[in-house]
């Protein structure tokens, strides 16, 4: 509900801003707005695909480690459950402490690797920032050559536009330049 409100508020602000800019634009020069689909660009750009493969490989390795740690944890819990009736109070406490420690290690590992600001976020930023910078540069280049005043991102993940005329879609022009630069 809160996310819908934010999207509607953002859309209203954009429409209002465009209305003001449209009114303030010189009468002899119409306002030109274009859009790109950044998800399409990143999905088709070989550099971004390679970066995603690296991130997927890291995630797989971390997932395998968590799975192994979870099996070990579950084994200790099962062993404790079976043997607790025959254990001394001191042995029970020691076993419970080991189980709790292992659980904390699993949580700490997950947080370190995939938590907010964790190794995944840092690696993603390191791999994708140069690609994003290059894409933004080419978007600006295409926008200037097409005499666009504004270019919005119309990706599947963050639809900023409610309607977009396909005549103004710059996605494939940007992708064309990026692929020619890569060869």
N, CA, C and O atoms as a DFTB+ gen file, in Angstrom:
732 C
 N C O
     1  1       0.828      -1.180       0.000
     2  2       0.000       0.000       0.000
     3  2       0.877       1.251       0.000
     4  3       0.635       2.190      -0.758
     5  1       1.902       1.251       0.861
     6  2       2.799       2.391       0.953
     7  2       3.564       2.575      -0.358
     8  3       3.792       3.702      -0.799
     9  1       3.963       1.445      -0.982
    10  2       4.709       1.507      -2.241
    11  2       3.837       2.094      -3.357
    12  3       4.319       2.883      -4.170
    13  1       2.545       1.708      -3.397
    14  2       1.635       2.250      -4.401
    15  2       1.486       3.762      -4.219
    16  3       1.463       4.517      -5.191
    17  1       1.386       4.187      -2.965
    18  2       1.259       5.606      -2.675
    19  2       2.491       6.367      -3.157
    20  3       2.371       7.441      -3.747
    21  1       3.672       5.810      -2.907
    22  2       4.918       6.459      -3.330
    23  2       4.979       6.542      -4.848
    24  3       5.372       7.570      -5.399
    25  1       4.586       5.448      -5.538
    26  2       4.591       5.453      -7.003
    27  2       3.603       6.483      -7.535
    28  3       3.929       7.228      -8.459
    29  1       2.394       6.537      -6.962
    30  2       1.400       7.510      -7.409
    31  2       1.860       8.938      -7.141
    32  3       1.683       9.819      -7.982
    33  1       2.447       9.167      -5.975
    34  2       2.957      10.493      -5.640
    35  2       4.078      10.894      -6.592
    36  3       4.117      12.026      -7.072
    37  1       4.992       9.961      -6.863
    38  2       6.088      10.234      -7.802
    39  2       5.547      10.545      -9.189
    40  3       6.008      11.477      -9.848
    41  1       4.566       9.760      -9.630
    42  2       3.967       9.988     -10.949
    43  2       3.306      11.358     -11.008
    44  3       3.437      12.076     -11.999
    45  1       2.597      11.716      -9.942
    46  2       1.938      13.025      -9.905
    47  2       2.968      14.154      -9.955
    48  3       2.762      15.154     -10.642
    49  1       4.069      13.994      -9.231
    50  2       5.119      15.014      -9.249
    51  2       5.741      15.140     -10.640
    52  3       6.010      16.247     -11.108
    53  1       5.967      14.010     -11.292
    54  2       6.548      14.035     -12.634
    55  2       5.601      14.714     -13.606
    56  3       6.017      15.560     -14.398
    57  1       4.319      14.345     -13.547
    58  2       3.334      14.956     -14.446
    59  2       3.249      16.451     -14.188
    60  3       3.177      17.240     -15.129
    61  1       3.255      16.849     -12.915
    62  2       3.212      18.280     -12.592
    63  2       4.444      19.002     -13.122
    64  3       4.338      20.075     -13.716
    65  1       5.606      18.409     -12.902
    66  2       6.851      19.029     -13.378
    67  2       6.853      19.142     -14.896
    68  3       7.272      20.160     -15.446
    69  1       6.389      18.108     -15.565
    70  2       6.334      18.164     -17.030
    71  2       5.364      19.244     -17.496
    72  3       5.619      19.935     -18.483
    73  1       4.252      19.383     -16.781
    74  2       3.295      20.436     -17.125
    75  2       3.920      21.819     -17.017
    76  3       3.734      22.659     -17.897
    77  1       4.657      22.054     -15.945
    78  2       5.334      23.338     -15.774
    79  2       6.392      23.547     -16.852
    80  3       6.519      24.641     -17.403
    81  1       7.155      22.489     -17.151
    82  2       8.198      22.619     -18.172
    83  2       7.587      22.825     -19.550
    84  3       8.120      23.573     -20.371
    85  1       6.469      22.159     -19.795
    86  2       5.795      22.299     -21.080
    87  2       5.306      23.735     -21.254
    88  3       5.404      24.317     -22.334
    89  1       4.776      24.290     -20.163
    90  2       4.285      25.669     -20.207
    91  2       5.433      26.656     -20.360
    92  3       5.282      27.699     -20.997
    93  1       6.589      26.325     -19.772
    94  2       7.726      27.237     -19.816
    95  2       8.584      27.049     -21.064
    96  3       9.451      27.877     -21.343
    97  1       8.356      25.970     -21.821
    98  2       9.160      25.705     -23.017
    99  2       8.864      26.752     -24.085
   100  3       7.737      27.239     -24.180
   101  1       9.859      27.098     -24.882
   102  2       9.614      28.037     -25.970
   103  2       8.517      27.496     -26.889
   104  3       8.466      26.300     -27.176
   105  1       7.648      28.390     -27.340
   106  2       6.482      27.977     -28.133
   107  2       6.875      27.380     -29.480
   108  3       6.125      26.579     -30.038
   109  1       8.035      27.753     -30.013
   110  2       8.428      27.253     -31.321
   111  2       9.161      25.913     -31.230
   112  3       9.407      25.282     -32.258
   113  1       9.510      25.469     -30.035
   114  2      10.246      24.219     -29.877
   115  2       9.498      23.301     -28.906
   116  3       9.457      23.572     -27.706
   117  1       8.912      22.226     -29.415
   118  2       8.156      21.346     -28.520
   119  2       9.081      20.570     -27.585
   120  3      10.241      20.308     -27.901
   121  1       8.542      20.220     -26.453
   122  2       9.268      19.426     -25.482
   123  2       9.357      17.996     -26.001
   124  3       8.342      17.397     -26.355
   125  1      10.569      17.450     -26.046
   126  2      10.750      16.074     -26.506
   127  2      11.198      15.214     -25.336
   128  3      12.169      15.520     -24.644
   129  1      10.470      14.142     -25.140
   130  2      10.749      13.223     -24.045
   131  2      10.958      11.842     -24.644
   132  3      10.184      11.404     -25.495
   133  1      11.998      11.162     -24.202
   134  2      12.259       9.804     -24.655
   135  2      12.364       8.872     -23.464
   136  3      12.401       9.307     -22.314
   137  1      12.412       7.586     -23.760
   138  2      12.590       6.626     -22.688
   139  2      13.438       5.463     -23.170
   140  3      13.549       5.195     -24.366
   141  1      14.024       4.789     -22.213
   142  2      14.771       3.569     -22.482
   143  2      14.288       2.508     -21.498
   144  3      13.711       2.822     -20.457
   145  1      14.531       1.273     -21.840
   146  2      14.253       0.174     -20.931
   147  2      15.616      -0.351     -20.479
   148  3      16.253      -1.134     -21.183
   149  1      16.049       0.081     -19.312
   150  2      17.385      -0.268     -18.841
   151  2      17.533      -1.774     -18.618
   152  3      18.627      -2.315     -18.771
   153  1      16.447      -2.449     -18.260
   154  2      16.516      -3.903     -18.071
   155  2      16.847      -4.588     -19.395
   156  3      17.638      -5.531     -19.424
   157  1      16.250      -4.120     -20.485
   158  2      16.533      -4.689     -21.805
   159  2      17.984      -4.457     -22.179
   160  3      18.652      -5.360     -22.682
   161  1      18.473      -3.252     -21.937
   162  2      19.868      -2.933     -22.259
   163  2      20.803      -3.838     -21.473
   164  3      21.712      -4.440     -22.046
   165  1      20.589      -3.939     -20.171
   166  2      21.484      -4.741     -19.336
   167  2      21.386      -6.235     -19.659
   168  3      22.380      -6.955     -19.570
   169  1      20.186      -6.702     -20.034
   170  2      20.030      -8.116     -20.383
   171  2      20.731      -8.473     -21.687
   172  3      21.108      -9.628     -21.886
   173  1      20.910      -7.505     -22.574
   174  2      21.514      -7.791     -23.869
   175  2      22.972      -7.351     -23.970
   176  3      23.637      -7.663     -24.958
   177  1      23.469      -6.651     -22.996
   178  2      24.830      -6.146     -23.019
   179  2      25.784      -7.225     -22.494
   180  3      25.649      -7.652     -21.347
   181  1      26.752      -7.675     -23.317
   182  2      27.644      -8.763     -22.892
   183  2      28.387      -8.489     -21.582
   184  3      28.551      -9.404     -20.775
   185  1      28.836      -7.262     -21.355
   186  2      29.531      -6.934     -20.104
   187  2      28.626      -7.163     -18.895
   188  3      29.060      -7.708     -17.880
   189  1      27.373      -6.746     -19.010
   190  2      26.426      -6.909     -17.910
   191  2      26.085      -8.382     -17.710
   192  3      25.913      -8.830     -16.577
   193  1      25.987      -9.137     -18.805
   194  2      25.716     -10.570     -18.703
   195  2      26.865     -11.279     -17.978
   196  3      26.635     -12.145     -17.134
   197  1      28.091     -10.907     -18.313
   198  2      29.263     -11.505     -17.658
   199  2      29.276     -11.162     -16.170
   200  3      29.565     -12.020     -15.336
   201  1      28.964      -9.914     -15.838
   202  2      28.918      -9.499     -14.434
   203  2      27.842     -10.293     -13.690
   204  3      28.054     -10.721     -12.555
   205  1      26.693     -10.486     -14.329
   206  2      25.616     -11.242     -13.692
   207  2      26.012     -12.699     -13.477
   208  3      25.662     -13.296     -12.459
   209  1      26.736     -13.269     -14.430
   210  2      27.212     -14.650     -14.263
   211  2      28.165     -14.756     -13.061
   212  3      28.103     -15.724     -12.302
   213  1      29.043     -13.760     -12.892
   214  2      29.947     -13.751     -11.742
   215  2      29.164     -13.662     -10.435
   216  3      29.467     -14.367      -9.472
   217  1      28.150     -12.787     -10.408
   218  2      27.330     -12.641      -9.207
   219  2      26.563     -13.932      -8.916
   220  3      26.445     -14.345      -7.762
   221  1      26.045     -14.565      -9.970
   222  2      25.321     -15.830      -9.790
   223  2      26.236     -16.915      -9.236
   224  3      25.819     -17.702      -8.386
   225  1      27.486     -16.964      -9.712
   226  2      28.448     -17.962      -9.223
   227  2      28.765     -17.727      -7.739
   228  3      28.865     -18.677      -6.963
   229  1      28.922     -16.451      -7.353
   230  2      29.157     -16.139      -5.938
   231  2      27.972     -16.572      -5.083
   232  3      28.142     -17.180      -4.026
   233  1      26.771     -16.250      -5.555
   234  2      25.562     -16.608      -4.820
   235  2      25.449     -18.126      -4.655
   236  3      25.055     -18.611      -3.595
   237  1      25.793     -18.866      -5.698
   238  2      25.734     -20.335      -5.648
   239  2      26.720     -20.861      -4.599
   240  3      26.380     -21.732      -3.799
   241  1      27.939     -20.324      -4.610
   242  2      28.949     -20.763      -3.634
   243  2      28.489     -20.451      -2.213
   244  3      28.615     -21.291      -1.322
   245  1      27.960     -19.258      -1.999
   246  2      27.492     -18.886      -0.664
   247  2      26.293     -19.738      -0.250
   248  3      26.182     -20.140       0.908
   249  1      25.417     -20.006      -1.177
   250  2      24.250     -20.842      -0.895
   251  2      24.676     -22.254      -0.512
   252  3      24.115     -22.846       0.410
   253  1      25.666     -22.792      -1.219
   254  2      26.180     -24.124      -0.897
   255  2      26.770     -24.148       0.519
   256  3      26.573     -25.108       1.264
   257  1      27.487     -23.096       0.878
   258  2      28.073     -23.009       2.216
   259  2      26.976     -22.950       3.281
   260  3      27.065     -23.627       4.305
   261  1      25.953     -22.148       3.040
   262  2      24.839     -22.050       4.000
   263  2      24.124     -23.399       4.104
   264  3      23.739     -23.817       5.196
   265  1      23.947     -24.075       2.975
   266  2      23.313     -25.397       3.007
   267  2      24.120     -26.364       3.865
   268  3      23.555     -27.106       4.669
   269  1      25.436     -26.357       3.694
   270  2      26.308     -27.240       4.486
   271  2      26.228     -26.896       5.971
   272  3      26.149     -27.784       6.819
   273  1      26.250     -25.601       6.276
   274  2      26.155     -25.171       7.672
   275  2      24.789     -25.564       8.258
   276  3      24.703     -25.956       9.422
   277  1      23.747     -25.459       7.466
   278  2      22.397     -25.803       7.922
   279  2      22.273     -27.299       8.186
   280  3      21.614     -27.713       9.141
   281  1      22.902     -28.105       7.345
   282  2      22.890     -29.561       7.567
   283  2      23.601     -29.899       8.876
   284  3      23.133     -30.727       9.658
   285  1      24.730     -29.247       9.096
   286  2      25.469     -29.472      10.337
   287  2      24.614     -29.059      11.540
   288  3      24.562     -29.767      12.545
   289  1      23.948     -27.911      11.427
   290  2      23.071     -27.414      12.492
   291  2      21.946     -28.410      12.750
   292  3      21.678     -28.771      13.896
   293  1      21.296     -28.846      11.686
   294  2      20.178     -29.778      11.834
   295  2      20.649     -31.099      12.433
   296  3      19.938     -31.704      13.235
   297  1      21.844     -31.552      12.049
   298  2      22.405     -32.773      12.627
   299  2      22.606     -32.635      14.126
   300  3      22.303     -33.556      14.885
   301  1      23.115     -31.492      14.553
   302  2      23.335     -31.268      15.997
   303  2      21.998     -31.192      16.744
   304  3      21.876     -31.712      17.853
   305  1      20.999     -30.544      16.135
   306  2      19.684     -30.456      16.768
   307  2      19.072     -31.850      16.902
   308  3      18.530     -32.199      17.951
   309  1      19.161     -32.642      15.835
   310  2      18.622     -34.010      15.875
   311  2      19.327     -34.850      16.932
   312  3      18.678     -35.568      17.693
   313  1      20.652     -34.761      16.980
   314  2      21.423     -35.527      17.962
   315  2      21.051     -35.097      19.382
   316  3      20.909     -35.934      20.274
   317  1      20.896     -33.796      19.583
   318  2      20.524     -33.277      20.905
   319  2      19.141     -33.792      21.303
   320  3      18.926     -34.213      22.439
   321  1      18.206     -33.752      20.349
   322  2      16.838     -34.195      20.624
   323  2      16.820     -35.668      21.035
   324  3      16.102     -36.041      21.963
   325  1      17.595     -36.498      20.357
   326  2      17.630     -37.936      20.651
   327  2      18.323     -38.231      21.979
   328  3      17.918     -39.140      22.703
   329  1      19.369     -37.464      22.300
   330  2      20.206     -37.797      23.448
   331  2      19.932     -36.951      24.687
   332  3      20.488     -37.227      25.751
   333  1      19.092     -35.935      24.574
   334  2      18.916     -35.000      25.696
   335  2      18.401     -35.672      26.967
   336  3      18.762     -35.259      28.069
   337  1      17.576     -36.685      26.834
   338  2      17.025     -37.350      28.017
   339  2      18.117     -38.054      28.832
   340  3      17.990     -38.224      30.045
   341  1      19.189     -38.460      28.146
   342  2      20.258     -39.181      28.840
   343  2      21.431     -38.274      29.231
   344  3      22.412     -38.748      29.804
   345  1      21.340     -36.994      28.930
   346  2      22.451     -36.067      29.185
   347  2      22.351     -35.450      30.570
   348  3      21.270     -35.288      31.138
   349  1      23.509     -35.119      31.080
   350  2      23.546     -34.369      32.338
   351  2      23.172     -32.916      32.038
   352  3      23.173     -32.497      30.880
   353  1      22.862     -32.173      33.054
   354  2      22.502     -30.755      32.887
   355  2      23.638     -29.989      32.224
   356  3      23.409     -29.160      31.343
   357  1      24.851     -30.270      32.650
   358  2      26.020     -29.596      32.078
   359  2      26.185     -29.952      30.597
   360  3      26.491     -29.076      29.788
   361  1      25.990     -31.195      30.239
   362  2      26.107     -31.633      28.843
   363  2      25.003     -31.009      27.988
   364  3      25.236     -30.625      26.842
   365  1      23.799     -30.911      28.558
   366  2      22.688     -30.264      27.840
   367  2      23.034     -28.799      27.542
   368  3      22.861     -28.319      26.422
   369  1      23.526     -28.106      28.575
   370  2      23.885     -26.692      28.388
   371  2      24.962     -26.534      27.319
   372  3      24.891     -25.639      26.477
   373  1      25.954     -27.411      27.365
   374  2      27.035     -27.346      26.378
   375  2      26.500     -27.602      24.964
   376  3      26.869     -26.901      24.021
   377  1      25.639     -28.595      24.823
   378  2      25.060     -28.909      23.510
   379  2      24.186     -27.754      23.017
   380  3      24.228     -27.397      21.840
   381  1      23.397     -27.176      23.918
   382  2      22.547     -26.041      23.544
   383  2      23.391     -24.846      23.125
   384  3      23.058     -24.155      22.162
   385  1      24.479     -24.602      23.839
   386  2      25.385     -23.505      23.485
   387  2      25.999     -23.732      22.104
   388  3      26.105     -22.795      21.312
   389  1      26.405     -24.973      21.810
   390  2      26.974     -25.285      20.496
   391  2      25.941     -25.056      19.386
   392  3      26.255     -24.502      18.333
   393  1      24.710     -25.491      19.643
   394  2      23.634     -25.310      18.657
   395  2      23.367     -23.822      18.443
   396  3      23.233     -23.367      17.307
   397  1      23.289     -23.065      19.542
   398  2      23.051     -21.616      19.430
   399  2      24.197     -20.908      18.712
   400  3      23.974     -20.002      17.908
   401  1      25.430     -21.333      19.011
   402  2      26.597     -20.748      18.342
   403  2      26.554     -21.002      16.841
   404  3      26.813     -20.105      16.039
   405  1      26.225     -22.227      16.476
   406  2      26.156     -22.570      15.052
   407  2      25.049     -21.780      14.360
   408  3      25.220     -21.319      13.232
   409  1      23.926     -21.626      15.035
   410  2      22.832     -20.832      14.471
   411  2      23.278     -19.376      14.273
   412  3      22.973     -18.767      13.247
   413  1      23.987     -18.830      15.238
   414  2      24.491     -17.454      15.124
   415  2      25.518     -17.335      13.999
   416  3      25.558     -16.323      13.300
   417  1      26.344     -18.361      13.823
   418  2      27.319     -18.353      12.724
   419  2      26.615     -18.332      11.368
   420  3      27.035     -17.619      10.457
   421  1      25.557     -19.105      11.240
   422  2      24.798     -19.136       9.981
   423  2      24.211     -17.758       9.700
   424  3      24.328     -17.243       8.588
   425  1      23.584     -17.167      10.705
   426  2      22.985     -15.833      10.533
   427  2      24.047     -14.781      10.203
   428  3      23.836     -13.928       9.341
   429  1      25.172     -14.848      10.885
   430  2      26.251     -13.881      10.640
   431  2      26.811     -14.050       9.232
   432  3      27.091     -13.060       8.557
   433  1      26.975     -15.284       8.785
   434  2      27.493     -15.551       7.439
   435  2      26.542     -14.991       6.383
   436  3      26.967     -14.330       5.435
   437  1      25.256     -15.265       6.560
   438  2      24.255     -14.726       5.609
   439  2      24.311     -13.205       5.563
   440  3      24.303     -12.608       4.486
   441  1      24.367     -12.584       6.736
   442  2      24.402     -11.122       6.795
   443  2      25.663     -10.581       6.130
   444  3      25.609      -9.598       5.390
   445  1      26.788     -11.222       6.394
   446  2      28.063     -10.782       5.827
   447  2      28.062     -10.889       4.298
   448  3      28.591     -10.021       3.604
   449  1      27.471     -11.946       3.797
   450  2      27.516     -12.189       2.348
   451  2      26.399     -11.486       1.594
   452  3      26.663     -10.789       0.613
   453  1      25.146     -11.655       2.035
   454  2      24.024     -11.136       1.248
   455  2      23.182     -10.104       1.970
   456  3      22.175      -9.644       1.431
   457  1      23.573      -9.732       3.174
   458  2      22.832      -8.712       3.903
   459  2      23.066      -7.332       3.308
   460  3      23.927      -7.156       2.446
   461  1      22.305      -6.367       3.768
   462  2      22.444      -5.002       3.284
   463  2      23.869      -4.508       3.514
   464  3      24.373      -4.537       4.637
   465  1      24.510      -4.055       2.442
   466  2      25.884      -3.575       2.524
   467  2      26.901      -4.704       2.595
   468  3      28.086      -4.467       2.829
   469  1      26.436      -5.932       2.393
   470  2      27.311      -7.094       2.468
   471  2      28.166      -7.259       1.218
   472  3      28.207      -6.399       0.339
   473  1      28.840      -8.392       1.180
   474  2      29.768      -8.664       0.091
   475  2      29.075      -8.681      -1.277
   476  3      29.662      -8.255      -2.272
   477  1      27.824      -9.173      -1.330
   478  2      27.088      -9.175      -2.600
   479  2      26.856      -7.753      -3.104
   480  3      27.104      -7.463      -4.274
   481  1      26.388      -6.876      -2.242
   482  2      26.158      -5.479      -2.630
   483  2      27.455      -4.815      -3.091
   484  3      27.472      -4.094      -4.089
   485  1      28.533      -5.062      -2.361
   486  2      29.817      -4.451      -2.704
   487  2      30.335      -4.973      -4.040
   488  3      30.835      -4.201      -4.858
   489  1      30.219      -6.263      -4.259
   490  2      30.689      -6.858      -5.519
   491  2      29.825      -6.393      -6.681
   492  3      30.334      -6.083      -7.758
   493  1      28.509      -6.346      -6.459
   494  2      27.591      -5.884      -7.511
   495  2      27.950      -4.452      -7.915
   496  3      28.012      -4.136      -9.103
   497  1      28.183      -3.606      -6.944
   498  2      28.533      -2.209      -7.229
   499  2      29.856      -2.137      -7.990
   500  3      29.982      -1.383      -8.955
   501  1      30.830      -2.914      -7.557
   502  2      32.147      -2.918      -8.203
   503  2      32.050      -3.383      -9.660
   504  3      32.700      -2.818     -10.540
   505  1      31.238      -4.411      -9.909
   506  2      31.114      -4.958     -11.264
   507  2      30.230      -4.103     -12.174
   508  3      30.531      -3.934     -13.356
   509  1      29.145      -3.569     -11.624
   510  2      28.154      -2.899     -12.467
   511  2      28.336      -1.395     -12.610
   512  3      27.826      -0.812     -13.567
   513  1      29.047      -0.747     -11.688
   514  2      29.199       0.710     -11.788
   515  2      29.838       1.151     -13.102
   516  3      29.317       2.068     -13.736
   517  1      30.937       0.546     -13.541
   518  2      31.505       0.978     -14.826
   519  2      30.542       0.753     -15.997
   520  3      30.514       1.542     -16.942
   521  1      29.766      -0.312     -15.931
   522  2      28.791      -0.601     -16.996
   523  2      27.681       0.437     -16.970
   524  3      27.309       0.974     -18.013
   525  1      27.147       0.727     -15.782
   526  2      26.091       1.741     -15.660
   527  2      26.582       3.101     -16.124
   528  3      25.865       3.811     -16.829
   529  1      27.805       3.474     -15.735
   530  2      28.354       4.763     -16.148
   531  2      28.433       4.850     -17.669
   532  3      28.104       5.881     -18.256
   533  1      28.869       3.767     -18.299
   534  2      28.967       3.738     -19.764
   535  2      27.579       3.842     -20.401
   536  3      27.395       4.574     -21.374
   537  1      26.611       3.115     -19.858
   538  2      25.239       3.161     -20.381
   539  2      24.671       4.571     -20.239
   540  3      24.069       5.090     -21.179
   541  1      24.856       5.198     -19.072
   542  2      24.338       6.549     -18.859
   543  2      24.987       7.540     -19.821
   544  3      24.329       8.456     -20.315
   545  1      26.249       7.357     -20.076
   546  2      26.950       8.227     -21.010
   547  2      26.365       8.103     -22.416
   548  3      26.153       9.107     -23.097
   549  1      26.108       6.880     -22.843
   550  2      25.540       6.668     -24.179
   551  2      24.096       7.154     -24.232
   552  3      23.661       7.674     -25.259
   553  1      23.349       6.995     -23.150
   554  2      21.976       7.524     -23.115
   555  2      22.007       9.031     -23.321
   556  3      21.213       9.572     -24.091
   557  1      22.922       9.708     -22.636
   558  2      23.044      11.160     -22.797
   559  2      23.439      11.512     -24.235
   560  3      22.923      12.472     -24.805
   561  1      24.346      10.738     -24.811
   562  2      24.783      10.971     -26.189
   563  2      23.609      10.823     -27.160
   564  3      23.412      11.675     -28.026
   565  1      22.833       9.754     -27.022
   566  2      21.679       9.519     -27.900
   567  2      20.623      10.594     -27.674
   568  3      20.030      11.094     -28.631
   569  1      20.387      10.949     -26.429
   570  2      19.378      11.970     -26.125
   571  2      19.741      13.305     -26.771
   572  3      18.882      13.989     -27.327
   573  1      21.016      13.666     -26.691
   574  2      21.436      14.922     -27.321
   575  2      21.284      14.842     -28.838
   576  3      20.822      15.796     -29.464
   577  1      21.667      13.714     -29.433
   578  2      21.578      13.583     -30.891
   579  2      20.125      13.571     -31.361
   580  3      19.833      13.998     -32.478
   581  1      19.217      13.087     -30.520
   582  2      17.788      13.053     -30.860
   583  2      17.059      14.318     -30.388
   584  3      15.847      14.448     -30.558
   585  1      17.809      15.236     -29.799
   586  2      17.273      16.498     -29.293
   587  2      16.158      16.281     -28.270
   588  3      15.135      16.966     -28.280
   589  1      16.390      15.301     -27.382
   590  2      15.443      15.005     -26.310
   591  2      15.769      15.882     -25.113
   592  3      16.935      16.084     -24.775
   593  1      14.739      16.392     -24.484
   594  2      14.959      17.140     -23.258
   595  2      15.006      16.212     -22.047
   596  3      15.710      16.490     -21.076
   597  1      14.265      15.123     -22.104
   598  2      14.201      14.191     -20.983
   599  2      14.158      12.759     -21.493
   600  3      13.574      12.479     -22.540
   601  1      14.780      11.857     -20.745
   602  2      14.724      10.435     -21.037
   603  2      14.412       9.733     -19.715
   604  3      15.113       9.913     -18.719
   605  1      13.379       8.958     -19.725
   606  2      12.989       8.203     -18.535
   607  2      13.343       6.737     -18.711
   608  3      13.532       6.255     -19.828
   609  1      13.430       6.046     -17.598
   610  2      13.667       4.605     -17.614
   611  2      12.321       3.909     -17.468
   612  3      11.573       4.161     -16.524
   613  1      12.034       3.046     -18.401
   614  2      10.777       2.293     -18.384
   615  2      11.112       0.811     -18.261
   616  3      10.740       0.014     -19.123
   617  1      11.813       0.441     -17.192
   618  2      12.194      -0.958     -17.019
   619  2      11.048      -1.727     -16.372
   620  3      10.093      -1.135     -15.869
   621  1      11.153      -3.034     -16.391
   622  2      10.119      -3.885     -15.813
   623  2      10.063      -3.740     -14.296
   624  3       9.013      -3.951     -13.690
   625  1      11.178      -3.384     -13.685
   626  2      11.253      -3.315     -12.241
   627  2      10.758      -1.973     -11.692
   628  3      10.256      -1.916     -10.570
   629  1      10.891      -0.920     -12.451
   630  2      10.515       0.407     -11.956
   631  2       9.851       1.193     -13.077
   632  3      10.488       2.009     -13.742
   633  1       8.572       0.937     -13.275
   634  2       7.848       1.623     -14.339
   635  2       7.552       3.051     -13.899
   636  3       6.691       3.284     -13.050
   637  1       8.267       3.995     -14.477
   638  2       8.082       5.394     -14.130
   639  2       6.987       6.005     -15.002
   640  3       6.310       6.944     -14.584
   641  1       6.812       5.477     -16.205
   642  2       5.810       5.997     -17.132
   643  2       4.585       5.101     -17.170
   644  3       4.689       3.876     -17.114
   645  1       3.441       5.724     -17.265
   646  2       2.222       4.947     -17.411
   647  2       1.924       4.683     -18.878
   648  3       1.285       3.684     -19.208
   649  1       2.373       5.555     -19.754
   650  2       2.216       5.384     -21.189
   651  2       3.444       5.954     -21.874
   652  3       3.976       6.987     -21.468
   653  1       3.886       5.272     -22.913
   654  2       5.039       5.763     -23.663
   655  2       4.836       5.455     -25.139
   656  3       4.566       4.314     -25.513
   657  1       4.967       6.470     -25.968
   658  2       4.868       6.296     -27.411
   659  2       6.129       5.583     -27.886
   660  3       7.234       6.069     -27.644
   661  1       5.987       4.435     -28.559
   662  2       7.170       3.684     -28.997
   663  2       8.081       4.454     -29.947
   664  3       9.248       4.094     -30.102
   665  1       7.580       5.494     -30.578
   666  2       8.425       6.295     -31.463
   667  2       9.569       6.957     -30.710
   668  3      10.586       7.312     -31.306
   669  1       9.408       7.122     -29.406
   670  2      10.441       7.784     -28.609
   671  2      11.317       6.802     -27.827
   672  3      12.133       7.226     -27.008
   673  1      11.162       5.516     -28.063
   674  2      11.968       4.516     -27.370
   675  2      13.387       4.542     -27.911
   676  3      13.616       4.246     -29.084
   677  1      14.334       4.893     -27.062
   678  2      15.744       4.987     -27.450
   679  2      16.536       3.737     -27.064
   680  3      17.746       3.684     -27.287
   681  1      15.880       2.743     -26.496
   682  2      16.558       1.554     -25.975
   683  2      17.485       0.924     -27.002
   684  3      18.659       0.685     -26.717
   685  1      16.967       0.653     -28.196
   686  2      17.777      -0.073     -29.181
   687  2      18.833       0.809     -29.843
   688  3      19.839       0.296     -30.334
   689  1      18.625       2.115     -29.866
   690  2      19.679       3.005     -30.360
   691  2      20.852       3.011     -29.383
   692  3      22.011       2.979     -29.797
   693  1      20.546       3.052     -28.084
   694  2      21.587       3.000     -27.063
   695  2      22.296       1.649     -27.121
   696  3      23.524       1.579     -27.081
   697  1      21.519       0.591     -27.215
   698  2      22.097      -0.769     -27.278
   699  2      22.960      -0.933     -28.524
   700  3      24.011      -1.570     -28.463
   701  1      22.532      -0.369     -29.652
   702  2      23.308      -0.453     -30.892
   703  2      24.689       0.200     -30.714
   704  3      25.706      -0.372     -31.104
   705  1      24.712       1.384     -30.130
   706  2      25.978       2.085     -29.923
   707  2      26.865       1.321     -28.935
   708  3      28.072       1.191     -29.141
   709  1      26.255       0.823     -27.866
   710  2      27.025       0.079     -26.876
   711  2      27.624      -1.194     -27.479
   712  3      28.777      -1.520     -27.196
   713  1      26.872      -1.908     -28.292
   714  2      27.411      -3.133     -28.887
   715  2      28.465      -2.822     -29.927
   716  3      29.421      -3.584     -30.072
   717  1      28.320      -1.726     -30.658
   718  2      29.362      -1.345     -31.612
   719  2      30.633      -0.924     -30.891
   720  3      31.733      -1.181     -31.381
   721  1      30.501      -0.281     -29.737
   722  2      31.671       0.120     -28.956
   723  2      32.392      -1.104     -28.392
   724  3      33.615      -1.099     -28.247
   725  1      31.627      -2.150     -28.076
   726  2      32.214      -3.339     -27.489
   727  2      32.991      -4.175     -28.477
   728  3      33.815      -4.991     -28.065
   729  1      32.760      -4.003     -29.773
   730  2      33.450      -4.824     -30.785
   731  2      34.708      -4.190     -31.290
   732  3      35.390      -4.762     -32.140
